[in-house]
Amino acid sequence: MKFRLWPLLLLAFLLAACSDEVAGEAAPAPVFNAGSPVELRVVTPGGGTTLTDKQGTTYEVGPVVLVLDRFTKVEAVYRPEASGFVVGLALPEDLAAKFGKLTEENVGNQVAMVTNGQVLSAPSIQAPIAGGQIEITGNFSRDEAEALAASIGGR
């Protein structure tokens, strides 16, 4: 009995060719749910809800305009240009598009990033932010940034 190897090789080749991935394209990063979702609220002096940050600075904020509750990455990162640690967030495509629209509509405004009722950061939007890559700054120590990243990421 003769055994032919070529039908098995052909089958292996055909199965490999059936992949959904396109050569040269990275697979999308896995998405996970937030442990502590980040609420985005436009700072509106003279009205709204009063919230504070860890230093005790108060902010008058409007209603929640977007909730960041899913991420592809949450990490504490050292950034010398930020004089310390920041928390880096990467959003899935659908939230990245909504975040981009929010920043486009609020150029020049301050947007508070809030979790568990506390303002993490309230940057002024200088330009639309596309791509879903966000950094939360706040003069964090390594421990503070890692704790915040763990809280947001739920890990």
N, C-alpha and C positions, 0 to 999 in steps of 0.2 A: 504494500500500500504506500503510495507516494503522498507525501504531505506537502502542500504548496503554501508557502509563507505569504505570497503576494496578496491573496484575498484579505488576509488579516491586516497587512500593512495598508491596503487601500481603505479598509473600513476605519482604521485608526486615523488616517489622513482626512477622510470625509467627516468623521466626528469632530476633529479639531477645527475643521473649516466651518462648522455650524455655530461657532461661538458668536454671541451678540456683541462682543467687544470689537471696536475698530482699531486696527493697528495704529500705534502711536498715540492713542487716546487713553488717558488714565481712567480707571473705573471711578464712579462717583464715590465720595467718602461716605461711610456709614453715618446715618443720622441717629441721634439719641435725644431722649426727652430731658429737659432741664430738671434739676432738683429744685431750684428756686428760679422760676421764670423772671426775666427782666422786663419790667414795664417801662415803656417810653412815654413821657409826658412833657408837653411843651411848657416851659416856664412862662407864667403869665402874671407879672407883678400887678398887685392890686385886686386879685380875685382868685378863687380856686381853693385848693387844699394846701395847707402848710405842712411841709416835710423837712427833715433835717438830714445833714450828712454826718459822718463820724466825727468831724471837727465841731459840730454844733451850728454850722451855717444853715440858715433857713431859706427855703425856696417855696414860692407860691406856684403851684402847678395846676394845670388844667386836667381834664380827664385823660385816661389811658388812650393813646392813639395807636399803639402797637405793642403786642406782647411777644417777646422773643422766648419761645418755649421749647425750641428744638435747635440743636447745634450739630455741626460736623466736627468741631474742635473747640475745646475750652482749655486754656493753659495759662499758667503764670510764666511770664517771660521778662528777663532783664533787658531794659532799654536804656543805655547810657544817656541818650538824647532826652529821655523823659526823667532823668535823674533818679532812676530806680526801677522797681518792678511795675509791670502793667498786667492786666488780665486780657488776653487775646481771645476773641470769639470768632468763629467762622460759622456762617449761616447756610442752611440749605437754600437751594435756588429760589423757592417760592418766597421765603422770608427775606432773602437778599433783595429780591425785586421790590417788595413792600418797603423795606428799609431804604432802598435807593429813592423811591418815590417820596417817602417821608422827609428825607434829607433835602431832596430837590425842592419840596414845597416849603421848607423851613430854613433856607439859607439866611443867615443873619440872626436867627433866633437861637435861644438856648433850649436844649432838650435834656431833661433829667432822665437818667437811667436809674430806676428804682427796683430794689428787691427787698422783700420782707419789710416794706414800709420805710426803708432808709434809702436816701439818695446816695448812689455810688459815685456818680460823676454827673456833672451838668455842663457839658461842653457847648460852646457856640458853634453852630454849623457854619463852616466857612465856604463849603462847596458841596454839591451832591456827592454822596459816597456810594459808588457802585461796587459790585463784586462781593458784598457780604462779609468783608473783613473788618472787624471792629476791635479797637483797643480801649479799654477802660483805664484811665490814668487816675491817680489820686495820691501820689507820694506814698505808695504802699511799700512796706517792708516785704521781704521774701515770704515770711510766715503769713502776713495779711493777704498778699496776692494769692498764695497757694490755698489759703482757707476760703477766700472768695471764689476762686476758680472751682474748688471742690464743692462749694455750696451751690453755685450756678449749675455746674455740670452734674451734680447729684452723684458724684463718685467718691 
